[in-house]
Amino acid sequence: MTIKEHDFRKIDLNLLIAFTVLFREQSVSLAADKLHLGQPAVSGALARLREMFDDPLFIRSGHRMQPTARACELHRELMPLLEQLQSTLFQSSEFSPGSTTTSITLGMSDWLEMWLMPTLLPALKQTAPGLHIHVVTSTPLTDMQQLEGGELDMALSVTQHSARWLEKKHLINMPYQVLWDPQHVHVTSPLTLEDYVAWPHIQLSNREATSSLLDRTLDKQGKTRQIDYTTAHFASLPGLVQQMPLMATLPSALASQWQQRYALQSSPLPLDIPELEVALLWHQRHNSDTPLMWLAETIQQLVSATAVSL
């Protein structure tokens, strides 16, 4: 049904409230008391109601004002609508994770998905089995645009961009670690800077800004590293370092997982560069999105509780 705006030009919601109180109290003075208004104001409201509905609405009978048939009909039809309006305007709907069937689109790079989702998804299936998570690829170079354009509900990101509309929830700071296969690269941990630059490296192209910072820092110290392979996909790293004498520099949480899973050796990066700040990002227009805010809080709690293993 299409709303006809001009039909509501003469409607004042306060008049409808006055009508319901007059119907209940059947007295101008009692209605005025309940509405915290003077009797002249309520009498004026009644006059406007009579004009609006072209009906006397209430007929004085003794000490009471009896509703007309039209008033009874209006009351019967209006009360459910007003109750629903009151609920919509003033009562926040309770979010039940266990019964939600919401779908949420999260943006993240592949390494963040590999790091977080194996822990997050089972936890969500316990508390919110009907919640559908749709992960799409985003990077620090694209997630702001995707968030603003509505392609993403929320992004898990290491971006340092800011905007007036951007909301941010800090999750964790991550240093870098270096991975290698001890069967191919014969060094001990912790690495020295000389060991680090002595062996070939894999470069992650979707970490372009960070890699450039790493190499600029090396350059300031009169060092350079040899890049033998560049890839945009973190998933290829374990297989590559298992087969070749290569080093890979990556966020510590992911490096710790792979070190155990693939029998690799690891070391802190022997270079002083800023840690990665991993955060949740979303547009301010989603601040009232209860399921999304619940998910953000859930992710933050999970990361805080499992920071060591993650």
C-alpha contacts under 8 A as a table, 3 or more apart, distances in Angstrom:
res1	aa1	res2	aa2	distance
4	K	7	D	5.71
4	K	8	F	7.64
5	E	8	F	5.69
5	E	9	R	7.15
6	H	9	R	5.37
7	D	10	K	7.41
8	F	11	I	5.04
10	K	52	M	7.59
11	I	15	L	7.63
12	D	15	L	5.36
12	D	16	L	6.99
13	L	16	L	5.20
13	L	17	I	6.47
14	N	17	I	5.04
14	N	18	A	6.15
15	L	18	A	4.97
15	L	19	F	6.12
15	L	45	A	6.07
15	L	46	L	7.92
15	L	48	R	7.87
15	L	49	L	6.78
16	L	19	F	4.90
16	L	20	T	6.36
17	I	20	T	5.23
17	I	21	V	6.38
18	A	21	V	5.20
18	A	22	L	6.04
18	A	31	A	7.54
18	A	35	L	7.54
18	A	42	V	7.26
18	A	45	A	7.04
18	A	46	L	7.82
19	F	22	L	5.07
19	F	23	F	6.04
19	F	46	L	7.40
19	F	49	L	7.55
20	T	23	F	5.04
20	T	24	R	6.25
20	T	75	H	6.82
20	T	79	M	7.74
21	V	24	R	5.05
21	V	25	E	5.99
21	V	26	Q	7.98
21	V	31	A	5.72
21	V	34	K	7.61
21	V	35	L	7.82
22	L	25	E	5.22
22	L	26	Q	5.21
22	L	27	S	6.21
22	L	28	V	6.63
22	L	31	A	5.50
23	F	26	Q	5.37
23	F	67	P	6.71
23	F	71	A	7.84
23	F	75	H	7.63
25	E	28	V	7.87
25	E	30	L	6.16
25	E	31	A	5.93
26	Q	30	L	7.81
26	Q	31	A	7.64
26	Q	58	F	7.90
26	Q	64	R	5.48
26	Q	65	M	4.81
26	Q	66	Q	6.38
26	Q	67	P	7.69
27	S	30	L	5.28
27	S	31	A	5.96
27	S	63	H	7.81
27	S	64	R	5.79
27	S	65	M	5.90
28	V	31	A	5.09
28	V	32	A	5.99
28	V	39	Q	6.44
28	V	42	V	6.45
28	V	43	S	6.73
29	S	32	A	5.06
29	S	33	D	6.31
29	S	39	Q	5.79
30	L	33	D	5.08
30	L	34	K	6.36
31	A	34	K	5.12
31	A	35	L	6.06
31	A	42	V	7.40
32	A	35	L	5.11
32	A	36	H	5.84
32	A	37	L	4.89
32	A	38	G	5.69
32	A	39	Q	5.44
32	A	41	A	7.85
32	A	42	V	5.92
33	D	36	H	5.07
33	D	37	L	6.39
33	D	38	G	7.59
34	K	37	L	7.83
37	L	41	A	6.39
37	L	42	V	6.90
38	G	41	A	5.39
38	G	42	V	6.66
39	Q	42	V	5.16
39	Q	43	S	6.04
40	P	43	S	4.98
40	P	44	G	6.02
41	A	44	G	5.03
41	A	45	A	6.22
42	V	45	A	4.89
42	V	46	L	6.19
43	S	46	L	5.08
43	S	47	A	6.29
44	G	47	A	5.09
44	G	48	R	6.36
45	A	48	R	5.13
45	A	49	L	6.16
46	L	49	L	4.94
46	L	50	R	6.15
47	A	50	R	5.18
47	A	51	E	6.34
48	R	51	E	5.06
48	R	52	M	6.02
49	L	52	M	4.95
49	L	53	F	6.13
50	R	53	F	5.42
50	R	54	D	5.43
50	R	55	D	5.17
50	R	56	P	5.26
50	R	57	L	6.37
51	E	54	D	4.98
51	E	55	D	7.06
55	D	70	R	7.14
56	P	59	I	6.92
56	P	68	T	7.34
57	L	67	P	5.60
57	L	68	T	5.07
57	L	69	A	7.79
57	L	70	R	6.43
57	L	71	A	4.95
58	F	65	M	5.38
58	F	66	Q	5.22
58	F	67	P	4.37
58	F	68	T	5.69
58	F	71	A	7.25
59	I	65	M	5.09
59	I	66	Q	5.12
59	I	67	P	6.37
59	I	68	T	6.95
60	R	63	H	7.23
60	R	64	R	5.83
60	R	65	M	4.15
60	R	66	Q	6.12
61	S	64	R	5.39
61	S	65	M	5.67
61	S	66	Q	6.36
62	G	65	M	7.75
67	P	70	R	7.80
67	P	71	A	5.45
67	P	72	C	6.30
68	T	71	A	5.05
68	T	72	C	6.32
69	A	72	C	5.10
69	A	73	E	6.22
70	R	73	E	5.05
70	R	74	L	6.11
71	A	74	L	5.06
71	A	75	H	6.05
72	C	75	H	5.12
72	C	76	R	6.15
73	E	76	R	5.20
73	E	77	E	6.31
74	L	77	E	5.19
74	L	78	L	5.76
75	H	78	L	5.16
75	H	79	M	5.83
76	R	79	M	6.00
76	R	80	P	7.71
77	E	80	P	6.63
77	E	81	L	7.26
78	L	81	L	5.22
78	L	82	L	6.09
79	M	82	L	5.15
79	M	83	E	6.05
80	P	83	E	5.11
80	P	84	Q	6.11
81	L	84	Q	5.13
81	L	85	L	6.10
82	L	85	L	4.90
82	L	86	Q	6.04
83	E	86	Q	5.09
83	E	87	S	6.20
84	Q	87	S	5.08
84	Q	88	T	6.12
85	L	88	T	5.07
85	L	89	L	6.05
86	Q	89	L	5.24
86	Q	90	F	5.76
86	Q	91	Q	7.36
87	S	90	F	5.55
87	S	91	Q	4.99
87	S	92	S	7.87
88	T	91	Q	6.11
88	T	92	S	7.53
95	F	100	T	7.68
95	F	290	T	6.68
95	F	291	P	6.95
96	S	99	S	5.56
96	S	100	T	6.18
97	P	100	T	5.34
97	P	127	T	6.24
97	P	128	A	4.71
97	P	131	L	7.78
97	P	291	P	7.72
98	G	127	T	5.73
98	G	128	A	4.58
98	G	129	P	6.47
98	G	130	G	7.16
99	S	128	A	6.98
99	S	129	P	7.87
99	S	130	G	6.63
100	T	128	A	6.79
100	T	130	G	5.67
100	T	131	L	6.08
101	T	130	G	4.62
101	T	131	L	5.13
101	T	132	H	7.08
102	T	130	G	7.14
102	T	131	L	5.26
102	T	132	H	6.30
102	T	291	P	7.37
103	S	131	L	5.98
103	S	132	H	4.54
103	S	133	I	5.96
103	S	134	H	7.15
104	I	131	L	7.70
104	I	132	H	6.29
104	I	133	I	5.20
104	I	134	H	6.04
104	I	153	D	6.39
104	I	292	L	7.22
105	T	133	I	6.08
105	T	134	H	4.62
105	T	135	V	5.80
105	T	136	V	7.15
105	T	151	E	7.84
105	T	152	L	5.43
105	T	153	D	5.31
105	T	154	M	6.76
106	L	133	I	7.04
106	L	134	H	6.05
106	L	135	V	4.82
106	L	136	V	6.29
106	L	152	L	5.89
106	L	153	D	6.09
106	L	154	M	5.11
106	L	155	A	5.42
106	L	156	L	7.22
107	G	135	V	5.70
107	G	136	V	4.98
107	G	137	T	5.57
107	G	138	S	5.11
107	G	143	D	7.06
107	G	152	L	6.09
107	G	153	D	7.94
107	G	154	M	6.34
107	G	155	A	4.42
107	G	156	L	6.12
108	M	112	L	6.12
108	M	113	E	6.43
108	M	135	V	7.12
108	M	136	V	6.62
108	M	137	T	5.40
108	M	138	S	4.87
108	M	139	T	6.45
108	M	155	A	5.88
108	M	156	L	5.10
108	M	157	S	6.21
109	S	112	L	5.49
109	S	113	E	6.43
109	S	137	T	5.49
109	S	138	S	5.40
109	S	139	T	5.56
109	S	156	L	8.00
109	S	157	S	7.67
110	D	113	E	5.07
110	D	114	M	6.16
110	D	137	T	7.07
110	D	233	H	7.05
110	D	234	F	6.65
110	D	235	A	7.60
111	W	114	M	5.01
111	W	115	W	6.04
111	W	234	F	5.92
111	W	235	A	7.57
111	W	254	L	7.22
112	L	115	W	4.99
112	L	116	L	5.96
112	L	117	M	7.96
112	L	156	L	7.39
113	E	116	L	5.39
113	E	117	M	5.36
114	M	117	M	6.17
114	M	118	P	6.91
114	M	254	L	7.60
115	W	118	P	7.08
115	W	253	A	6.97
115	W	254	L	5.66
115	W	310	L	6.62
116	L	119	T	5.76
116	L	120	L	6.01
116	L	310	L	7.11
117	M	120	L	4.78
117	M	121	L	5.45
118	P	121	L	5.97
118	P	122	P	7.00
119	T	122	P	6.07
119	T	123	A	6.65
120	L	123	A	5.22
120	L	124	L	6.18
120	L	299	I	7.18
120	L	302	L	7.37
121	L	124	L	5.08
121	L	125	K	6.21
122	P	125	K	5.07
122	P	126	Q	6.50
123	A	126	Q	5.28
123	A	127	T	6.64
124	L	127	T	5.24
124	L	128	A	5.22
124	L	129	P	6.48
124	L	131	L	7.57
125	K	128	A	5.40
125	K	129	P	4.25
125	K	130	G	7.64
125	K	131	L	7.80
126	Q	129	P	6.12
128	A	131	L	5.49
138	S	141	L	7.87
138	S	142	T	5.86
138	S	143	D	5.34
138	S	146	Q	7.87
138	S	155	A	7.67
139	T	142	T	5.24
139	T	143	D	5.70
139	T	157	S	7.14
139	T	206	N	7.16
140	P	143	D	5.73
140	P	144	M	7.60
140	P	157	S	6.33
140	P	158	V	6.31
140	P	159	T	4.70
140	P	160	Q	7.98
141	L	144	M	7.48
141	L	159	T	7.69
142	T	145	Q	5.51
142	T	146	Q	6.25
143	D	146	Q	4.95
143	D	147	L	5.96
143	D	155	A	6.60
143	D	157	S	7.65
144	M	147	L	5.18
144	M	148	E	6.16
144	M	161	H	7.71
145	Q	148	E	5.22
145	Q	149	G	5.98
146	Q	149	G	5.10
146	Q	150	G	6.11
146	Q	151	E	5.01
146	Q	152	L	5.71
147	L	150	G	5.26
147	L	151	E	6.05
147	L	152	L	5.01
147	L	153	D	6.57
147	L	154	M	6.82
147	L	155	A	7.40
147	L	282	W	6.47
147	L	283	H	6.38
148	E	151	E	7.76
148	E	283	H	6.65
149	G	152	L	7.76
150	G	153	D	6.67
152	L	155	A	6.78
153	D	282	W	6.48
153	D	283	H	7.74
153	D	286	H	7.65
153	D	292	L	7.73
154	M	280	L	6.79
154	M	281	L	5.62
154	M	282	W	4.71
154	M	283	H	7.67
154	M	292	L	7.98
155	A	280	L	5.64
155	A	281	L	5.08
155	A	282	W	6.48
156	L	278	V	7.01
156	L	279	A	5.83
156	L	280	L	4.72
156	L	281	L	6.43
157	S	278	V	5.68
157	S	279	A	5.58
157	S	280	L	6.34
157	S	281	L	7.12
158	V	276	L	6.34
158	V	277	E	5.52
158	V	278	V	4.82
158	V	279	A	6.30
162	S	166	L	6.44
163	A	166	L	5.18
165	W	283	H	5.70
165	W	284	Q	5.33
165	W	285	R	7.93
166	L	281	L	6.81
166	L	282	W	6.00
166	L	283	H	5.09
166	L	284	Q	6.04
167	E	281	L	5.64
167	E	282	W	5.29
167	E	283	H	5.93
167	E	284	Q	5.96
168	K	279	A	6.51
168	K	280	L	5.61
168	K	281	L	4.70
168	K	282	W	6.72
169	K	279	A	5.49
169	K	280	L	5.06
169	K	281	L	6.64
169	K	296	A	7.83
169	K	300	Q	7.86
170	H	277	E	7.40
170	H	278	V	6.52
170	H	279	A	4.41
170	H	280	L	6.48
170	H	300	Q	7.79
171	L	277	E	7.55
171	L	278	V	5.60
171	L	279	A	5.00
171	L	280	L	7.10
171	L	300	Q	5.72
171	L	303	V	6.58
171	L	304	S	7.35
172	I	277	E	6.00
172	I	278	V	5.37
172	I	279	A	7.06
172	I	303	V	7.39
172	I	304	S	7.76
172	I	307	A	7.74
173	N	275	E	6.03
173	N	276	L	5.48
173	N	277	E	4.50
173	N	278	V	6.12
174	M	251	P	6.16
174	M	252	S	6.08
174	M	253	A	7.16
174	M	275	E	5.22
174	M	276	L	4.95
174	M	277	E	6.42
174	M	278	V	7.49
175	P	251	P	6.14
175	P	252	S	5.72
175	P	268	P	7.89
175	P	274	P	7.46
175	P	275	E	4.53
175	P	276	L	6.30
176	Y	249	T	6.56
176	Y	250	L	5.49
176	Y	251	P	4.60
176	Y	252	S	5.00
176	Y	268	P	6.37
176	Y	269	L	5.69
176	Y	275	E	7.00
177	Q	249	T	5.71
177	Q	250	L	5.67
177	Q	251	P	6.10
177	Q	252	S	5.03
177	Q	255	A	6.35
177	Q	266	S	6.50
177	Q	267	S	5.55
177	Q	268	P	4.49
177	Q	269	L	5.04
178	V	247	M	6.56
178	V	248	A	5.56
178	V	249	T	4.45
178	V	250	L	6.46
178	V	255	A	7.45
178	V	266	S	5.38
178	V	267	S	5.25
178	V	268	P	6.14
178	V	269	L	5.77
179	L	241	V	7.85
179	L	247	M	5.69
179	L	248	A	5.24
179	L	249	T	6.44
179	L	250	L	7.85
179	L	255	A	6.74
179	L	259	Q	7.29
179	L	264	L	6.52
179	L	265	Q	5.70
179	L	266	S	4.57
179	L	267	S	6.85
180	W	184	H	7.76
180	W	185	V	6.42
180	W	241	V	5.79
180	W	242	Q	7.58
180	W	245	P	7.54
180	W	246	L	6.32
180	W	247	M	4.98
180	W	248	A	6.68
180	W	264	L	5.77
180	W	265	Q	5.41
180	W	266	S	6.53
181	D	184	H	5.57
181	D	185	V	5.94
181	D	241	V	5.85
181	D	242	Q	5.53
181	D	245	P	7.32
181	D	246	L	7.85
181	D	263	A	7.53
181	D	264	L	4.89
181	D	265	Q	5.89
182	P	185	V	5.07
182	P	186	H	5.70
182	P	187	V	7.32
182	P	264	L	6.71
182	P	265	Q	6.17
183	Q	186	H	7.00
184	H	242	Q	7.74
184	H	243	Q	7.70
184	H	244	M	6.21
184	H	245	P	4.69
184	H	246	L	7.74
185	V	199	W	7.69
185	V	245	P	5.24
185	V	246	L	7.07
187	V	191	L	7.35
187	V	195	D	7.04
188	T	191	L	6.37
189	S	265	Q	7.69
189	S	266	S	6.76
189	S	267	S	5.33
190	P	266	S	7.87
190	P	267	S	5.00
190	P	268	P	6.50
190	P	270	P	7.95
191	L	195	D	5.95
191	L	196	Y	6.35
191	L	267	S	6.01
191	L	268	P	7.24
191	L	269	L	7.41
191	L	270	P	6.26
192	T	195	D	5.15
192	T	196	Y	6.26
192	T	270	P	5.98
193	L	196	Y	4.95
193	L	197	V	6.38
193	L	270	P	5.43
193	L	271	L	7.13
194	E	197	V	5.50
194	E	198	A	6.08
195	D	198	A	5.11
195	D	199	W	6.98
196	Y	199	W	6.28
196	Y	225	R	7.76
196	Y	270	P	7.40
197	V	200	P	7.48
197	V	223	K	7.22
197	V	224	T	6.39
197	V	225	R	4.80
197	V	226	Q	7.19
198	A	225	R	7.35
199	W	225	R	7.61
199	W	226	Q	7.13
199	W	245	P	7.43
199	W	246	L	6.67
199	W	247	M	6.91
200	P	225	R	6.96
200	P	226	Q	4.99
200	P	227	I	5.84
200	P	228	D	5.91
200	P	245	P	7.05
200	P	246	L	5.21
200	P	247	M	6.28
201	H	225	R	7.10
201	H	226	Q	5.96
201	H	227	I	4.82
201	H	228	D	5.78
201	H	229	Y	6.93
201	H	246	L	5.20
201	H	247	M	4.69
201	H	248	A	5.87
202	I	227	I	5.92
202	I	228	D	6.12
202	I	229	Y	4.89
202	I	230	T	5.75
202	I	231	T	7.56
202	I	237	L	7.92
202	I	246	L	6.60
202	I	247	M	6.20
202	I	248	A	5.24
202	I	249	T	7.64
203	Q	211	S	7.29
203	Q	227	I	6.45
203	Q	228	D	7.98
203	Q	229	Y	6.20
203	Q	230	T	4.62
203	Q	231	T	6.40
203	Q	248	A	7.16
203	Q	249	T	7.80
204	L	207	R	5.51
204	L	208	E	6.99
204	L	211	S	7.40
204	L	230	T	5.80
204	L	231	T	5.20
204	L	232	A	5.49
204	L	233	H	7.22
204	L	234	F	7.31
205	S	208	E	5.17
205	S	211	S	7.99
205	S	230	T	6.17
205	S	231	T	5.60
205	S	232	A	4.91
206	N	231	T	7.91
206	N	232	A	5.26
206	N	233	H	7.95
207	R	210	T	5.46
207	R	211	S	6.01
208	E	211	S	5.16
208	E	212	S	6.06
209	A	212	S	5.20
209	A	213	L	6.28
210	T	213	L	5.00
210	T	214	L	6.18
211	S	214	L	4.98
211	S	215	D	6.19
212	S	215	D	5.10
212	S	216	R	5.94
213	L	216	R	5.03
213	L	217	T	6.05
213	L	273	I	7.69
214	L	217	T	5.18
214	L	218	L	6.29
214	L	271	L	7.99
214	L	273	I	6.89
215	D	218	L	4.93
215	D	219	D	6.05
215	D	224	T	6.82
215	D	225	R	7.57
216	R	219	D	4.92
216	R	220	K	6.28
217	T	220	K	5.20
217	T	221	Q	6.68
217	T	271	L	7.82
217	T	273	I	7.56
218	L	221	Q	5.21
218	L	222	G	6.39
218	L	223	K	4.90
218	L	224	T	5.79
218	L	225	R	7.96
218	L	271	L	7.79
219	D	222	G	4.90
219	D	223	K	5.12
219	D	224	T	5.99
220	K	223	K	7.33
227	I	230	T	7.32
231	T	234	F	7.57
233	H	236	S	6.00
233	H	237	L	7.71
234	F	237	L	5.56
235	A	238	P	7.05
236	S	239	G	5.84
236	S	240	L	6.35
237	L	240	L	5.14
237	L	241	V	6.21
237	L	248	A	7.23
238	P	241	V	5.42
238	P	242	Q	6.12
238	P	258	W	7.12
238	P	262	Y	6.98
239	G	242	Q	5.17
239	G	243	Q	6.40
240	L	243	Q	5.31
240	L	244	M	6.10
240	L	246	L	7.56
241	V	244	M	5.28
241	V	245	P	6.51
241	V	246	L	5.40
241	V	247	M	6.72
241	V	248	A	7.54
242	Q	262	Y	7.93
242	Q	264	L	7.81
249	T	269	L	7.46
250	L	254	L	7.22
250	L	255	A	6.34
251	P	254	L	5.80
251	P	255	A	6.22
251	P	276	L	7.60
252	S	255	A	4.89
252	S	256	S	6.01
253	A	256	S	5.28
253	A	257	Q	6.58
253	A	308	V	7.99
253	A	309	S	7.58
253	A	310	L	5.47
254	L	257	Q	5.21
254	L	258	W	6.31
254	L	310	L	7.54
255	A	258	W	5.18
255	A	259	Q	5.93
255	A	266	S	7.40
256	S	259	Q	5.15
256	S	260	Q	6.64
256	S	266	S	7.83
257	Q	260	Q	5.67
257	Q	261	R	6.28
257	Q	310	L	7.76
258	W	261	R	4.93
258	W	262	Y	5.66
258	W	263	A	7.66
258	W	264	L	7.15
259	Q	262	Y	5.68
259	Q	263	A	5.49
259	Q	264	L	4.54
259	Q	265	Q	6.10
259	Q	266	S	6.64
260	Q	263	A	5.39
260	Q	264	L	6.87
261	R	264	L	7.92
269	L	272	D	7.81
280	L	296	A	7.18
282	W	286	H	6.99
283	H	286	H	5.78
283	H	287	N	7.57
284	Q	287	N	5.35
285	R	288	S	7.25
286	H	289	D	5.01
286	H	292	L	7.50
287	N	290	T	7.74
287	N	293	M	6.96
288	S	293	M	7.71
289	D	292	L	5.45
289	D	293	M	6.19
290	T	293	M	5.18
290	T	294	W	6.05
291	P	294	W	5.03
291	P	295	L	6.19
292	L	295	L	5.04
292	L	296	A	6.24
293	M	296	A	5.02
293	M	297	E	6.25
294	W	297	E	5.19
294	W	298	T	6.09
295	L	298	T	4.92
295	L	299	I	6.09
296	A	299	I	5.22
296	A	300	Q	6.23
297	E	300	Q	5.10
297	E	301	Q	6.16
298	T	301	Q	5.19
298	T	302	L	6.10
299	I	302	L	5.08
299	I	303	V	6.12
300	Q	303	V	5.26
300	Q	304	S	6.13
301	Q	304	S	5.11
301	Q	305	A	6.04
302	L	305	A	5.15
302	L	306	T	6.02
303	V	306	T	5.25
303	V	307	A	5.27
303	V	310	L	7.19
304	S	307	A	5.36
306	T	309	S	5.50
306	T	310	L	5.84
307	A	310	L	5.10
